[in-house]
Amino acid sequence: MRKVAVVLFCTLIAAGSAYGMDMSKHIGFSVWGGGFMPVSGKYNSEDKLSDWFGLYGFPAAELKYLIIDKVALGVNAGYGYSPIKEGRRKELGSELKDQTPALNIPFVSLNGTFNFGPRIKAENKMLNPFVTIGVGTYSWYFAKNERTDKLPAPGDTTRQFKASSWGMNFGGGAEYFVATKFSAFARLNYHRVMMKDKKKFGEDFGNQGFLTFGAGVTLYLFTGKQ
């Protein structure tokens, strides 16, 4: 079994070493996961959102088209999920103290990516650092019990604490080609979501910032150029 693993590893490295980093006209499909964490923005007059909600898992997928080897355009879809911190549960009312309240943010964004790999002067261009920026829609809500039973807005029990907001994200990372059309990558993105709505949620609740970070893999298909 160990010999098979060694042979497979050497084959992948050899295939990756032959890659010339010209990925023009390729379509890439990526899946990745990691952490989702509130980092900025007010929850009420005294606290930030990050004082109440903490780090949790984050799944995402991306479909992108490399217009040229340096520039790609892609559609990203992810699901941000952040449960309330244990230390804050005791501050909730009797109706919620035994529940598992959480912030849910499914989103879709259109992103542009610039690849630095083609600019690296090396015979075997297996490493591709990149930066990305995008805009999209974030359909967020606060739930009483993880993902169900939406919570009422602060000070107004006739409204649910939910909305669809636009937002932007930017970040970067690096991918490493373990085979000709298969890469592993790590990335970090900051999301700024325009969640402030005075009519729905009052004066204090504001626009929010979140981090998504993690690792994944990309498979490249349908090339018109080798």
N, C-alpha and C positions, 0 to 999 in steps of 0.2 A: 504494500500500500504506500509506503514511504517513497519507493522508487517511482511509482506512478505519479505521485504528487510532485516530485522533483522534475520529472520529464514534462509535466503539464506546465509547471512554473517557467521552465526554461523556454518552452514553446511560446508562451505568452510574451515573455520578455523579448524574444527574437522577433515576434510579430510586431510588437510595439516599437522596437528599434528601427524597423523598416519604415515606419510611418513618417511622412514628410511634412505633416502639419498643414497641408493644403486641403482644408475641409470644405471648400466652396461647393455649394449646391447640395450639401448633405442635410438630411433631416435627422434631428436627434431627439430621442425620447429619454427623459430622466425621471427617476424616482429617488426621493431622499427623505430623511427624517432626522429629528434632533430635538432641540428645545425651543419653547415659545415663552417669552417673558415680557411683561409690562415694564417699561423703564422710565416713562415720563408722562405727565398729564395729571390734572387734578380730578379726584373723585368727588370730593366735597370741599367745603371751606377750610377744613383742617388737614385733610389727608390727600396724598397722591394715590392713584390707582394701584401703584406698586406696593403701597402699604397694606393693601387688602388682598391682592391677588398675586400668586407666585408662579414659579417656573413649573412647566409641565411639558409633555411630549408634543411633537408637531410633525404630521405627515404632509408631504407635498409631491407634486408631479409637474413636469414641464414638457411641452412640445415646442421645439424650435427649428428654425430654418436658417442655415448659414448662407446669407446673401453672397458674401465673399468670405475668404478664410478668416478675416479679422472681425467681421461684423455679423451678428445673428439677431433675429427677431423671434420672440417666443411668447407663448401663452403659458402663464403659471397659475396653478390652482393649489391652494393649501387650506389647512384647517387649524387655526389657532385655538388652543384650549388652555384655560388657566383657572384652577380651583382656588377657592378662598383659602387664605392661610389659617392654619390650625389655631393660632393665637387670637384670631379675630372672631372665631365662631361664638365665643362666650359673650360677645357684644351684640349678637343678633337677638331678635325677639324670640319668644318661645316657639313660634311657628316654624322658625328656620334653624334653630340651634341643633336639631337632630338631622337636618338635611345636609346635602353636599352642594352648596351653591357654587356656580362657576361662570366664567365669562367664555362665551363661544364666538369665534370669528372665522367663519368660512369666507374665502375671498378668491377672486380671479383677477389677474392683472396682465397687462401687455408690457413686456420688457424688451429693452434693447441691451445687447451684450457686446462688449469690445474685448477681443482676445489678444493677449500679448504673446502667445506662443509663436506665431509666425515671425515675430521680430527677434526671437532668441537665436543667436548665432551659435548653432550647434549642429553637428552632423545628424544626431539622433534626437529629434525634437519630440520628446515624450511628455514634457511638462508644459502646461498652458495656464498661466495666471490670467484672470479675467476680472472685469468690473461690469456691473449691471445697474440699470435704472429703469423704473417703470411706473405706470399709473394703473389703477383698477378700482373695483368696487368691493366693499367689505360689508357683508350682511351679518351684523353682530347682534348678540343678545345676551342678557344675564338670565341664567336659569336657576330655579330653586333646587332642583335635584339633578345635578350634572348637566344633561342636555335637554331636560324636559321641564315643563311648568315654568313658563317665563315669569320673571319677577316684575312687580309694578315699579314705575318710575318714582324717584325720590319726591315725596310730598304730593303725589298725585296717583292714588290707587286705581284710577279709571284708565290709566295708560300703562302699557307694558314697556319695560325698560329694554327697548330694541329699536333698531333703525338700520337703514342701508346708507352707507356713507362712502364717499370717494376717498381715496388715499393714494399715497405715493410710496415707493420704496427704492432704496439704493444700497449697494453693497459690493461684495466681490468674493473671490476665492481662488482656488487653483484646482485643475484637473490633471490627472496623470494617466497616460494611455498605457494600459496593461496589455492591450491588443490593438490591432490596426483600427478597428472601429468600436472599441469598447474602452471606457475610461471610468476611473473612480475619482470623486471630487469631494472637496470640503468647501463650504460657503457660509457667509454671514450677511444678513440683510437687516437694515433698519426700516421699519414701516411707520409712516406718519399718517394717522387716520383722522379725518375731520369729523369727529364724533360730537362736537359741541352743538347743542340745540337748546337755546334758552326756553323756547315755548314748551318743549317736551320734558326737559330734565332740569330746568332751573339755571340760575346764574353760575353756579359753582362747578358743575360737571363740564370738563373741557375736552379739547382735542387730545388725542392720546398717541404715545409712541411705544412701539414694541420691537423686540429683537427676535429674529428667527435664526437659528444656527444649527449646523449638523453636517452630515455626509451622505453620499449616495453614489449612484452609478448612472452612466449614460450609454445608450446603444445608438450608433449612427447607421442610418439606412439610406437607400435610394440615392446613390451618388451618380452624378453625371460626369464626374471627373475623377480619375485615379491618380 
